[in-house]
Amino acid sequence: MQFAKRLDPLQFNVFADMDRAKAKAVAAGKQLIDLSLGSSDLPAATHVVDAIAQSLKDPSTHGYLLFRGTKDFRVAAANWYTQKFGVLVDPETEVLPLIGSQEGTAHLPLAVLNPGDFALLQDPGYPSHMGGVYLASGQIYPMPLRAENEFLPVFEEVPAAVLAQARMMVLSYPHNPTTALAPLSFFQKAVAFCQKHNLVLVHDFPYADLVFENTKAHSILEADPEKTVSIEFFTLSKSYSMGGFRIGYAIGNAEVIQALRLVKAAVDFNQYGGILNGAIAALNGPQEGVQAAVATFRLRRDAFINALHRIGWQVPTPVATMYVWAKLPEPWTTNSIEFCTQLVETTGVAASPGAGFGNMGEGYIRFALVHEPPILEAAVERIAKFLSP
């Protein structure tokens, strides 16, 4: 049996390898502390769950949901953006519901790229960004993110020959995995660059609210309020702890939204209407749950960072996201996969190897702060024993 060549780049999956290592550790009797997956362990707010529960009793929500039926959700999303970022949004032409933002980042290349076209992606970056390009038979140009550049790409480094074949650029700040923030001036530069080179500018924005120390995460639409080239993906997975409900949306340039809508129409209908009702309740309702989630992850960050510092592992304190991006100590600086494999098999502590996020991620690992402080501190105690000579 023969399969499409576009599947070839998808065969290598570091995270699948880590799942096998975790299973091996559990089978050997290790108590697993899984810090490898960025899935929030916090519950969705009560008023959100209640809205979904009430919808289940309404037979009108049990059928297919076409675009017209998503209007209330699109209006809520547009209003949320206007209130949060001061950008006017047309809910009819500039908003598209998604079954999680990953659906959008994976499907958009199908609407933008012809086979052989380039997409400019961050390296390191979120793996699904790469997967969508491969499925569209596109080529990837990795834009290196370096600590000395505050993990921002240098657009001037992109070769002219690549730009001649490029059709889109994907950014994501606050950034997974490096936890970096981007200033508005950077986004303004990115918009100007994409306007000059006729690129669709994609911004994946799942951590819009998970920022600390009175810092702010900027929307790409603040730099492109007329939406000349930009589209942004937001998910309710992080801010509203609705990861399992798989609800997000695209917002931005009307032509790009329409192109993505055509792809989506060929693949699926919309999310269950009851889940959209829960998302409307989240966006329109009390925001104390978002604030509580931010406070929770700040406490976890501080506990974990302080514990790492106590054992002599000096890592920077992240200003955003639910992760810690740690440079590996000697002698592991060039083998993050081996470090993470041995760590989980020896101690039961699972982390994500930086190599899984791209070549520039080698030499780092990512910890997800998805447990309470005592468990995070216990994980660091195990790490300390692993690192001891």
C-alpha positions as CSV (number, residue, x, y, z in Angstrom):
1,M,0.0,0.0,0.0
2,Q,1.4,3.4,-1.0
3,F,0.8,6.7,0.8
4,A,1.3,10.3,0.0
5,K,4.9,11.6,0.2
6,R,3.6,14.6,2.2
7,L,3.3,12.2,5.2
8,D,7.1,11.6,5.2
9,P,8.1,14.6,7.3
10,L,5.4,13.7,9.8
11,Q,6.9,10.4,10.7
12,F,9.5,11.8,13.2
13,N,7.7,12.9,16.3
14,V,9.7,13.6,19.4
15,F,6.6,13.7,21.6
16,A,5.5,10.3,20.5
17,D,8.9,9.0,21.5
18,M,8.5,10.8,24.9
19,D,5.1,9.1,25.4
20,R,6.8,5.7,25.0
21,A,9.5,6.7,27.5
22,K,6.8,7.8,30.0
23,A,5.0,4.5,29.5
24,K,8.2,2.7,30.1
25,A,8.8,4.6,33.3
26,V,5.3,3.9,34.6
27,A,5.7,0.2,33.8
28,A,8.9,0.2,35.8
29,G,7.1,1.5,38.8
30,K,8.1,5.2,38.6
31,Q,5.6,7.7,39.9
32,L,5.1,10.0,36.9
33,I,5.3,13.8,37.3
34,D,4.4,14.9,33.8
35,L,5.7,18.4,32.9
36,S,5.8,17.7,29.2
37,L,2.4,18.7,28.0
38,G,0.9,22.2,28.0
39,S,-2.6,21.1,28.9
40,S,-4.0,23.2,31.7
41,D,-5.1,21.2,34.8
42,L,-7.4,24.0,35.9
43,P,-11.2,23.6,35.5
44,A,-13.4,25.7,33.3
45,A,-15.4,28.3,35.2
46,T,-18.8,27.2,36.6
47,H,-20.8,29.6,34.5
48,V,-19.1,28.3,31.4
49,V,-19.9,24.6,32.3
50,D,-23.4,25.6,33.2
51,A,-24.0,27.2,29.8
52,I,-22.9,24.0,28.1
53,A,-24.9,21.8,30.4
54,Q,-28.1,23.8,29.8
55,S,-27.5,23.5,26.0
56,L,-27.5,19.7,26.2
57,K,-31.2,19.8,27.1
58,D,-32.0,21.9,24.1
59,P,-32.8,19.7,21.1
60,S,-32.1,22.7,18.8
61,T,-28.4,22.4,19.6
62,H,-28.2,18.7,18.5
63,G,-28.0,19.2,14.8
64,Y,-25.4,20.4,12.4
65,L,-24.2,23.9,13.0
66,L,-23.6,26.0,9.9
67,F,-21.8,29.3,9.7
68,R,-25.0,31.4,10.1
69,G,-25.7,29.6,13.4
70,T,-22.4,30.8,14.9
71,K,-23.3,34.5,14.7
72,D,-23.7,35.0,18.5
73,F,-20.3,33.5,19.1
74,R,-18.7,35.6,16.3
75,V,-20.2,38.7,17.8
76,A,-18.8,37.8,21.3
77,A,-15.4,37.2,19.8
78,A,-15.4,40.5,17.9
79,N,-16.5,42.4,21.0
80,W,-13.9,40.7,23.1
81,Y,-11.2,41.8,20.7
82,T,-12.4,45.4,20.5
83,Q,-12.6,45.7,24.3
84,K,-9.2,44.1,24.9
85,F,-7.2,45.5,22.0
86,G,-9.1,48.5,20.7
87,V,-9.5,47.0,17.2
88,L,-12.8,47.1,15.4
89,V,-13.9,43.7,14.0
90,D,-16.7,42.8,11.6
91,P,-18.1,39.5,13.0
92,E,-19.6,38.7,9.6
93,T,-16.5,38.8,7.5
94,E,-13.5,38.9,9.9
95,V,-14.2,36.1,12.4
96,L,-14.3,32.3,11.9
97,P,-15.0,29.8,14.6
98,L,-12.5,26.9,14.9
99,I,-12.3,23.6,16.6
100,G,-9.3,24.8,18.5
101,S,-6.7,27.2,17.1
102,Q,-4.6,24.2,15.9
103,E,-7.3,23.5,13.3
104,G,-6.6,27.0,11.9
105,T,-2.9,26.8,11.9
106,A,-3.0,23.4,10.3
107,H,-5.6,24.2,7.6
108,L,-4.6,27.8,6.6
109,P,-1.5,26.6,4.6
110,L,-4.0,24.7,2.4
111,A,-5.6,28.0,1.5
112,V,-2.4,30.0,1.0
113,L,0.3,27.7,-0.3
114,N,0.7,26.0,-3.6
115,P,3.1,23.0,-3.7
116,G,6.7,24.2,-3.3
117,D,5.8,27.6,-1.8
118,F,7.6,28.7,1.3
119,A,6.2,29.4,4.7
120,L,8.5,31.4,7.1
121,L,8.3,29.7,10.5
122,Q,9.9,30.3,13.9
123,D,12.7,27.9,15.0
124,P,12.0,26.8,17.7
125,G,8.3,26.9,17.2
126,Y,5.1,25.0,17.8
127,P,5.2,21.7,15.9
128,S,1.7,21.9,14.4
129,H,2.8,25.0,12.4
130,M,5.2,22.8,10.6
131,G,2.7,20.0,10.1
132,G,0.2,22.2,8.3
133,V,2.8,23.4,5.8
134,Y,3.9,19.8,5.1
135,L,0.3,18.7,4.5
136,A,0.0,21.5,2.0
137,S,3.1,20.3,0.2
138,G,4.9,23.6,1.1
139,Q,8.5,24.2,2.0
140,I,9.6,25.6,5.4
141,Y,12.2,28.3,5.9
142,P,13.1,28.2,9.6
143,M,13.7,31.7,11.1
144,P,16.1,31.2,14.0
145,L,15.1,32.5,17.4
146,R,18.2,33.3,19.5
147,A,18.5,34.3,23.1
148,E,20.7,37.3,22.1
149,N,17.8,38.6,20.0
150,E,15.2,38.1,22.7
151,F,13.9,35.1,20.7
152,L,12.7,37.4,17.9
153,P,13.4,36.5,14.3
154,V,15.6,38.8,12.2
155,F,13.7,39.4,9.0
156,E,16.7,40.7,7.1
157,E,18.3,37.2,7.3
158,V,15.6,35.7,5.1
159,P,17.2,35.1,1.6
160,A,15.8,36.9,-1.3
161,A,15.4,33.6,-3.2
162,V,13.2,32.3,-0.4
163,L,11.1,35.5,-0.2
164,A,10.4,35.2,-4.0
165,Q,8.6,31.9,-3.3
166,A,7.2,32.7,0.2
167,R,3.5,33.2,0.7
168,M,3.1,33.3,4.5
169,M,4.9,34.0,7.8
170,V,3.8,32.4,11.1
171,L,4.6,34.1,14.4
172,S,3.4,33.4,18.0
173,Y,4.0,35.6,21.0
174,P,3.9,35.0,23.9
175,H,6.0,32.3,22.5
176,N,5.8,28.5,23.0
177,P,8.4,27.2,23.9
178,T,10.7,30.1,24.7
179,T,8.2,32.1,26.7
180,A,9.3,35.3,25.0
181,L,7.1,38.4,24.5
182,A,7.2,40.6,21.4
183,P,6.9,44.4,21.7
184,L,4.4,46.2,19.5
185,S,7.3,47.7,17.6
186,F,8.3,44.2,16.5
187,F,4.8,43.5,15.2
188,Q,4.7,46.8,13.3
189,K,8.0,45.7,11.6
190,A,6.5,42.3,10.8
191,V,3.4,43.9,9.3
192,A,5.6,46.2,7.1
193,F,7.8,43.3,6.1
194,C,4.8,41.1,5.0
195,Q,3.1,44.0,3.2
196,K,6.3,44.6,1.3
197,H,6.7,41.0,0.3
198,N,3.0,40.1,-0.2
199,L,2.9,37.6,2.7
200,V,0.0,36.5,4.8
201,L,1.0,37.3,8.4
202,V,-0.3,34.6,10.7
203,H,-0.2,35.1,14.5
204,D,-0.9,32.2,16.8
205,F,-2.1,33.8,20.1
206,P,-3.1,31.2,22.7
207,Y,-1.3,32.8,25.6
208,A,-2.9,36.3,25.2
209,D,-3.7,36.5,28.9
210,L,-0.9,34.4,30.5
211,V,1.4,37.3,31.2
212,F,2.9,38.4,34.5
213,E,4.5,41.4,36.2
214,N,2.1,44.0,34.6
215,T,3.4,43.2,31.1
216,K,1.1,43.0,28.1
217,A,0.8,40.6,25.2
218,H,0.0,42.5,22.0
219,S,-2.3,41.4,19.3
220,I,-1.0,41.5,15.7
221,L,-4.1,43.5,14.9
222,E,-2.9,46.3,17.0
223,A,-0.1,46.7,14.5
224,D,-2.4,46.1,11.5
225,P,-5.8,47.5,12.6
226,E,-6.9,47.6,8.9
227,K,-6.1,43.9,8.7
228,T,-4.2,44.4,5.4
229,V,-2.2,41.2,5.7
230,S,-2.9,39.7,9.1
231,I,-4.9,36.9,10.7
232,E,-4.8,35.8,14.3
233,F,-5.7,32.6,16.0
234,F,-7.1,32.6,19.6
235,T,-8.1,29.6,21.6
236,L,-10.1,29.4,24.9
237,S,-7.8,26.5,26.0
238,K,-5.4,28.5,28.1
239,S,-7.2,31.7,29.3
240,Y,-10.5,29.9,30.0
241,S,-9.2,26.3,30.8
242,M,-11.3,24.9,27.9
243,G,-8.7,22.8,26.2
244,G,-10.8,19.7,26.1
245,F,-13.8,21.5,24.6
246,R,-11.7,22.4,21.5
247,I,-13.0,25.9,20.8
248,G,-11.1,28.8,19.2
249,Y,-11.4,31.3,16.4
250,A,-9.6,33.1,13.6
251,I,-9.9,36.8,13.3
252,G,-8.4,39.2,10.8
253,N,-8.2,39.9,7.0
254,A,-11.6,39.2,5.4
255,E,-10.1,37.6,2.3
256,V,-7.9,35.2,4.3
257,I,-10.8,34.4,6.6
258,Q,-12.9,33.5,3.5
259,A,-10.2,31.3,2.1
260,L,-9.9,29.4,5.4
261,R,-13.6,29.1,5.5
262,L,-13.6,27.4,2.2
263,V,-11.1,24.8,3.4
264,K,-13.0,24.3,6.7
265,A,-16.3,23.8,4.7
266,A,-14.6,20.9,2.9
267,V,-13.4,19.3,6.1
268,D,-16.0,19.7,8.8
269,F,-19.1,21.5,10.2
270,N,-18.6,23.8,13.2
271,Q,-18.2,22.9,16.8
272,Y,-21.3,21.7,18.8
273,G,-23.5,24.7,19.5
274,G,-23.6,24.0,23.2
275,I,-19.8,24.4,23.4
276,L,-20.1,27.7,21.5
277,N,-22.7,28.8,24.2
278,G,-20.1,28.0,26.8
279,A,-17.5,30.0,24.9
280,I,-19.9,32.9,24.7
281,A,-20.4,32.8,28.4
282,A,-16.6,32.7,28.9
283,L,-16.0,35.8,26.6
284,N,-19.0,37.8,27.8
285,G,-19.1,36.8,31.4
286,P,-17.0,37.4,34.6
287,Q,-13.3,37.4,34.0
288,E,-12.2,36.5,37.5
289,G,-11.4,33.0,36.4
290,V,-8.9,34.3,33.9
291,Q,-7.2,36.4,36.6
292,A,-7.2,33.5,39.0
293,A,-5.5,31.3,36.3
294,V,-2.8,33.9,35.7
295,A,-2.2,34.2,39.5
296,T,-2.0,30.4,39.7
297,F,0.6,30.0,37.0
298,R,2.6,32.9,38.4
299,L,2.8,31.1,41.8
300,R,3.8,27.9,40.1
301,R,6.4,29.7,38.0
302,D,7.9,31.3,41.1
303,A,8.0,28.0,43.1
304,F,9.6,26.1,40.2
305,I,12.1,28.7,39.3
306,N,13.1,29.2,43.0
307,A,13.5,25.4,43.4
308,L,15.7,25.2,40.3
309,H,17.9,28.0,41.5
310,R,18.3,26.3,44.9
311,I,19.8,23.2,43.1
312,G,22.1,25.5,41.1
313,W,20.2,25.4,37.8
314,Q,20.1,29.0,36.8
315,V,17.2,29.6,34.4
316,P,15.6,32.9,33.5
317,T,12.2,33.7,35.0
318,P,9.6,33.7,32.2
319,V,7.3,36.8,31.9
320,A,4.6,34.9,30.1
321,T,3.0,31.5,29.2
322,M,2.7,28.4,31.4
323,Y,6.2,27.1,30.7
324,V,9.9,27.3,31.7
325,W,12.5,27.2,28.9
326,A,15.7,25.9,30.5
327,K,19.1,25.7,28.9
328,L,20.5,22.3,29.6
329,P,23.6,21.9,31.9
330,E,26.7,20.1,30.9
331,P,27.2,17.5,29.6
332,W,23.7,17.5,28.0
333,T,23.9,20.7,26.0
334,T,23.6,19.0,22.6
335,N,21.2,16.1,23.4
336,S,17.9,17.2,24.8
337,I,16.1,14.1,23.7
338,E,18.5,11.8,25.5
339,F,18.3,14.0,28.6
340,C,14.5,13.9,28.7
341,T,14.4,10.2,28.0
342,Q,16.9,9.3,30.8
343,L,15.3,11.8,33.1
344,V,11.8,10.3,32.9
345,E,13.1,6.7,32.9
346,T,15.2,7.3,36.0
347,T,13.1,9.7,38.0
348,G,9.6,9.7,36.5
349,V,9.8,13.5,35.7
350,A,8.8,14.1,32.1
351,A,9.8,17.3,30.2
352,S,9.8,18.2,26.5
353,P,13.1,18.1,24.6
354,G,13.9,21.4,22.9
355,A,14.8,19.5,19.7
356,G,11.2,18.6,19.3
357,F,10.5,22.3,18.6
358,G,13.1,22.7,15.9
359,N,16.9,22.7,15.4
360,M,17.3,25.9,17.3
361,G,15.6,24.3,20.3
362,E,18.5,21.8,20.8
363,G,20.3,22.5,24.1
364,Y,17.0,23.4,25.9
365,I,14.1,21.6,27.5
366,R,10.6,22.9,28.2
367,F,8.8,22.3,31.5
368,A,5.0,22.8,31.6
369,L,3.7,24.2,34.9
370,V,0.7,22.0,35.1
371,H,0.9,20.9,38.8
372,E,0.6,22.6,42.1
373,P,3.8,24.0,43.7
374,P,4.5,21.0,46.1
375,I,4.5,18.6,43.1
376,L,6.7,21.0,41.1
377,E,9.2,21.2,44.0
378,A,9.2,17.4,44.3
379,A,10.0,17.2,40.6
380,V,13.0,19.5,41.1
381,E,14.2,17.3,44.0
382,R,14.2,14.3,41.7
383,I,16.0,16.4,39.0
384,A,18.6,17.3,41.5
385,K,19.3,13.6,42.2
386,F,19.5,12.9,38.5
387,L,22.0,15.7,38.0
388,S,24.2,14.7,40.9
389,P,27.5,13.1,40.0
